[in-house]
Amino acid sequence: MKKFILVCVLAILTFGLRVSGQEDLRFKYQSKIKHYDRLQATGSNMAIWGGVLTAGGAALIIIGANNYSPETDNSLYTTDYDYESLLVLLSGVLCAEIGIPLFAGGLAMNANCKRKGNEYRNKLQNLSLNVICNPKVQGLSLVYKF
């Protein structure tokens, strides 16, 4: 009887360690999923704002280019610039220079984080640990689906 109790206690301790290991994996996978979901949302925001900045920059470039016309005085060889149109043109170039990398980086970040999040979701679904307790069969089963 003492041997049976000792075996049962050892089985319970072993089962407890394995279940905590599985819970650690579940917690790890769930935290990774949350992390990649947040990064995916950030990537979407970057792509949206990058697109807005690029479109606004293109519009400002078009407006500035249409209104910009330096006037040259041929007698003195000096040029008078339309600084307001030049400022609009340069601000459009600046917006486009910020918007294009922001848009491209946001798209890449969104796609990569979506892929990695789905990988961890699949890992979380494929991991299971069950205890079999019935009068005929007792044991522990670990199932990992590939």
Contacts in CASP RR format, 6 or more apart in sequence:
PFRMAT RR
TARGET T0000
AUTHOR 0000-0000-0000
METHOD contacts of the structure
MODEL  1
MKKFILVCVLAILTFGLRVSGQEDLRFKYQSKIKHYDRLQATGSNMAIWG
GVLTAGGAALIIIGANNYSPETDNSLYTTDYDYESLLVLLSGVLCAEIGI
PLFAGGLAMNANCKRKGNEYRNKLQNLSLNVICNPKVQGLSLVYKF
15 131 0 8 1.000
15 140 0 8 1.000
18 129 0 8 1.000
18 140 0 8 1.000
18 142 0 8 1.000
19 129 0 8 1.000
22 127 0 8 1.000
22 129 0 8 1.000
25 127 0 8 1.000
26 124 0 8 1.000
26 127 0 8 1.000
29 120 0 8 1.000
29 123 0 8 1.000
29 124 0 8 1.000
29 127 0 8 1.000
30 124 0 8 1.000
32 116 0 8 1.000
32 117 0 8 1.000
32 120 0 8 1.000
33 117 0 8 1.000
33 120 0 8 1.000
33 121 0 8 1.000
33 124 0 8 1.000
36 113 0 8 1.000
36 114 0 8 1.000
36 116 0 8 1.000
36 117 0 8 1.000
36 120 0 8 1.000
37 113 0 8 1.000
37 117 0 8 1.000
39 109 0 8 1.000
39 113 0 8 1.000
40 109 0 8 1.000
40 110 0 8 1.000
40 113 0 8 1.000
40 114 0 8 1.000
40 117 0 8 1.000
42 109 0 8 1.000
43 105 0 8 1.000
43 106 0 8 1.000
43 107 0 8 1.000
43 109 0 8 1.000
43 110 0 8 1.000
43 113 0 8 1.000
44 106 0 8 1.000
44 110 0 8 1.000
46 102 0 8 1.000
46 103 0 8 1.000
46 105 0 8 1.000
46 106 0 8 1.000
46 109 0 8 1.000
46 110 0 8 1.000
47 102 0 8 1.000
47 103 0 8 1.000
47 105 0 8 1.000
47 106 0 8 1.000
47 107 0 8 1.000
47 110 0 8 1.000
49 99 0 8 1.000
49 102 0 8 1.000
50 98 0 8 1.000
50 99 0 8 1.000
50 100 0 8 1.000
50 102 0 8 1.000
50 103 0 8 1.000
50 106 0 8 1.000
51 99 0 8 1.000
51 102 0 8 1.000
51 103 0 8 1.000
53 95 0 8 1.000
53 96 0 8 1.000
53 98 0 8 1.000
53 99 0 8 1.000
53 102 0 8 1.000
53 103 0 8 1.000
54 95 0 8 1.000
54 96 0 8 1.000
54 99 0 8 1.000
54 100 0 8 1.000
54 103 0 8 1.000
56 92 0 8 1.000
56 95 0 8 1.000
56 96 0 8 1.000
57 91 0 8 1.000
57 92 0 8 1.000
57 93 0 8 1.000
57 94 0 8 1.000
57 95 0 8 1.000
57 96 0 8 1.000
57 99 0 8 1.000
58 92 0 8 1.000
58 96 0 8 1.000
59 92 0 8 1.000
60 88 0 8 1.000
60 89 0 8 1.000
60 91 0 8 1.000
60 92 0 8 1.000
60 95 0 8 1.000
61 89 0 8 1.000
61 92 0 8 1.000
61 93 0 8 1.000
61 96 0 8 1.000
63 88 0 8 1.000
64 85 0 8 1.000
64 86 0 8 1.000
64 88 0 8 1.000
64 89 0 8 1.000
64 92 0 8 1.000
65 89 0 8 1.000
67 82 0 8 1.000
67 84 0 8 1.000
67 85 0 8 1.000
67 88 0 8 1.000
68 82 0 8 1.000
68 85 0 8 1.000
68 86 0 8 1.000
68 89 0 8 1.000
69 82 0 8 1.000
69 85 0 8 1.000
70 79 0 8 1.000
70 80 0 8 1.000
70 81 0 8 1.000
70 82 0 8 1.000
71 79 0 8 1.000
71 80 0 8 1.000
71 82 0 8 1.000
72 78 0 8 1.000
72 79 0 8 1.000
72 80 0 8 1.000
73 79 0 8 1.000
73 80 0 8 1.000
125 145 0 8 1.000
126 144 0 8 1.000
126 145 0 8 1.000
126 146 0 8 1.000
127 143 0 8 1.000
127 144 0 8 1.000
128 142 0 8 1.000
128 143 0 8 1.000
128 144 0 8 1.000
129 140 0 8 1.000
129 141 0 8 1.000
129 142 0 8 1.000
129 143 0 8 1.000
130 140 0 8 1.000
130 141 0 8 1.000
130 143 0 8 1.000
131 139 0 8 1.000
131 140 0 8 1.000
131 141 0 8 1.000
132 138 0 8 1.000
132 139 0 8 1.000
132 140 0 8 1.000
132 141 0 8 1.000
133 139 0 8 1.000
END
